[in-house]
Amino acid sequence: MVIGATGQTGRVTVGALVEDGWTVTAASRGGGRDGRWPRDVRAVRLDRDDDAALAALLGDGVDLVVDTAAFDTGHARQYARLANRIGSAVVLSSGAIYEDVQGRSFDTQHEPDGFPRYPAPIPETQPTVAPGAATYGARKAALERKLLALGDRLPVTLLRAGAIHGPHCRAPRELYFVRRNPDGRRTRVLAHGGRGRFHPVSVCTLAHLVRRAAARPGSRVLNAGDPEAPTVAEIGAAVDAVMGVETETVLLEGGRAAGQRRSDPVVGPPPGRVRHDGRRARAGPPAPAVVPRGTHRDGGLPGRAAHGGRGPARDVPEDRRAR
Ligand SMILES: NC(=O)c1ccc[n+]([C@@H]2O[C@H](COP(=O)([O-])OP(=O)(O)OC[C@H]3O[C@@H](n4cnc5c(N)ncnc54)[C@H](OP(=O)(O)O)[C@@H]3O)[C@@H](O)[C@H]2O)c1
C-alpha cells in the first residue's frame, strides 16, 4: 500500500513497485490515480488521520506500506498499533531534521547567526533536532524515533529526503527561474554568489530507494539525494538551457540581513549548506533528470539553502503547515 500515492513521489513509486511485481493499493485523500498506472492498481480514498479507515484498508495485512504523508507521533502510533498487519514500511522523512554541532538547524535560521553550518556531505550520523511537536523538523524527528523504536516488530526504512523534484510537484522551487523567462525578466540576483546548495532528490531516485528498501526490509535511516547536488546558479543555468533562454545573473556575496523577512527581496542561501552523503543511500542508476531543484518559487530567495529553496518548513504540504 502506498499512502500519498497521488503526490509527486507516490505516483512514480506506485509504478516502480508494480514493475517489481507488487500488487499495489494506491491511497490518497482524493483517491485519484495516475494515467500511467496499470489498471490493476487499486486507487482508494483514505484520510490516514482516520485510524479506523486506515485499519480497515489494511484489512488482514499488507506486505509493505510506503508512506509519504507521515508527519508526527500520531502517525507513528498508528504503525505501533498496526505493526502486526504490516510486513515492513518505507516512510519519507526529511533532511530538515539535521542540526549542526552548535545546535543550529532550519528552525533557528532566522535568528542572528542561526543559520546551520552543516558538513558537506551530511552523514546520517549527523545530530538531529530534538523530537517534539513545535516544528516540522521536530515532529519528523519524533516520528523517526518512534518508528525506529518498533525494531523487529516492524522494520521501517526512513528516507531523509533532500529537495524533492519531479512532475506533479505542488510547489516547485525552480519556479523562481522558470517563471521569469516567459515574463521576459532576464536579470536575476542570487545571493551568496549563487553557490548555495540544497541537495535535490528526484522522485525517480526516491522510487528507486523505495523499491530497494522494499526488497530488503530493515530498520534504518538513509539520506535520499540525487547523485549530483547542483548549486543555485547551476540550477538556474540548467533551467535556462532547457527553456532555450539566455539570462544575466547578478551575484551578490551577501545574504539576508538579520531580521529581514523571507518575503523581502533578494538573497539566497549561504553556500554549501546541505549536501547529503549519498554513499549509503544512492539508488543505483542516476535518476532521469527532470528539472533540478533548489530555487525559490516566487522571485525572492533562490535556493534558501540547505534543504530549502523555501526554508525549513517549506517541504511541508500546504495542508500540513498549520498543524
Ligand atoms: N517536497 C520536498 O522537497 C520534501 C523534502 C523532504 C521531505 N519531504 C517529505 O515528502 C513527503 C511529501 O511527499 P511528496 O512531495 O511526494 O507529496 P505531495 O506531492 O505533496 O503529495 C502528498 C500526497 O499525500 C496525500 N495525502 C496528504 N495528506 C493525506 C492524508 N491525511 N491521508 C492520505 N493521503 C494524504 C495527498 O493526497 P491528496 O492529493 O488526495 O490530498 C498526496 O497524494 C512528506 O512526508 C514531506 O515531509 C518533502
The ligand as a MOL file (V3000), in Angstrom:
LIG
                    3D

  0  0  0     0  0            999 V3000
M  V30 BEGIN CTAB
M  V30 COUNTS 48 52 0 0 0
M  V30 BEGIN ATOM
M  V30 1 N 8.8160 18.4190 -1.0190 0
M  V30 2 C 10.0570 18.3000 -0.5760 0
M  V30 3 O 11.0040 18.8950 -1.1040 0
M  V30 4 C 10.3270 17.3790 0.6080 0
M  V30 5 C 11.6150 17.3440 1.1420 0
M  V30 6 C 11.8630 16.4370 2.1830 0
M  V30 7 C 10.8490 15.6170 2.6510 0
M  V30 8 N 9.6040 15.7180 2.1200 0 CHG=1
M  V30 9 C 8.5510 14.8210 2.6030 0
M  V30 10 O 7.9380 14.2140 1.4740 0
M  V30 11 C 6.5820 13.9260 1.7820 0
M  V30 12 C 5.6880 14.5340 0.7300 0
M  V30 13 O 5.9380 13.8350 -0.4630 0
M  V30 14 P 5.5080 14.4200 -1.8520 0
M  V30 15 O 6.1620 15.7670 -2.0530 0
M  V30 16 O 5.7150 13.3610 -2.8450 0 CHG=-1
M  V30 17 O 3.9390 14.6440 -1.6020 0
M  V30 18 P 2.9590 15.6590 -2.3460 0
M  V30 19 O 3.3070 15.7690 -3.7760 0
M  V30 20 O 2.8470 16.8890 -1.5110 0
M  V30 21 O 1.5780 14.8280 -2.2430 0
M  V30 22 C 1.0490 14.4970 -0.9810 0
M  V30 23 C 0.3100 13.1700 -1.1180 0
M  V30 24 O -0.1280 12.7820 0.1850 0
M  V30 25 C -1.5340 12.6280 0.1670 0
M  V30 26 N -2.0370 12.9870 1.4840 0
M  V30 27 C -1.8500 14.1080 2.1730 0
M  V30 28 N -2.4660 14.0490 3.3520 0
M  V30 29 C -3.0590 12.8400 3.4060 0
M  V30 30 C -3.8650 12.1860 4.3590 0
M  V30 31 N -4.1940 12.7530 5.5210 0
M  V30 32 N -4.2980 10.9380 4.0990 0
M  V30 33 C -3.9870 10.3370 2.9180 0
M  V30 34 N -3.2320 10.9030 1.9730 0
M  V30 35 C -2.7800 12.1490 2.2190 0
M  V30 36 C -2.0320 13.5360 -0.9360 0
M  V30 37 O -3.3050 13.1250 -1.3620 0
M  V30 38 P -4.3630 14.1860 -1.9460 0
M  V30 39 O -3.6950 14.8510 -3.1150 0
M  V30 40 O -5.5440 13.3660 -2.3570 0
M  V30 41 O -4.6250 15.1590 -0.8290 0
M  V30 42 C -0.9540 13.2730 -1.9770 0
M  V30 43 O -1.2010 12.0330 -2.6050 0
M  V30 44 C 6.3160 14.4870 3.1570 0
M  V30 45 O 6.4560 13.4230 4.0880 0
M  V30 46 C 7.4200 15.5020 3.3430 0
M  V30 47 O 7.7150 15.7030 4.6910 0
M  V30 48 C 9.3050 16.5830 1.1150 0
M  V30 END ATOM
M  V30 BEGIN BOND
M  V30 1 1 1 2
M  V30 2 2 2 3
M  V30 3 1 2 4
M  V30 4 1 4 5
M  V30 5 2 4 48
M  V30 6 2 5 6
M  V30 7 1 6 7
M  V30 8 2 7 8
M  V30 9 1 8 9
M  V30 10 1 8 48
M  V30 11 1 9 10
M  V30 12 1 9 46
M  V30 13 1 10 11
M  V30 14 1 11 12
M  V30 15 1 11 44
M  V30 16 1 12 13
M  V30 17 1 13 14
M  V30 18 2 14 15
M  V30 19 1 14 16
M  V30 20 1 14 17
M  V30 21 1 17 18
M  V30 22 2 18 19
M  V30 23 1 18 20
M  V30 24 1 18 21
M  V30 25 1 21 22
M  V30 26 1 22 23
M  V30 27 1 23 24
M  V30 28 1 23 42
M  V30 29 1 24 25
M  V30 30 1 25 26
M  V30 31 1 25 36
M  V30 32 1 26 27
M  V30 33 1 26 35
M  V30 34 2 27 28
M  V30 35 1 28 29
M  V30 36 1 29 30
M  V30 37 2 29 35
M  V30 38 1 30 31
M  V30 39 2 30 32
M  V30 40 1 32 33
M  V30 41 2 33 34
M  V30 42 1 34 35
M  V30 43 1 36 37
M  V30 44 1 36 42
M  V30 45 1 37 38
M  V30 46 2 38 39
M  V30 47 1 38 40
M  V30 48 1 38 41
M  V30 49 1 42 43
M  V30 50 1 44 45
M  V30 51 1 44 46
M  V30 52 1 46 47
M  V30 END BOND
M  V30 END CTAB
M  END
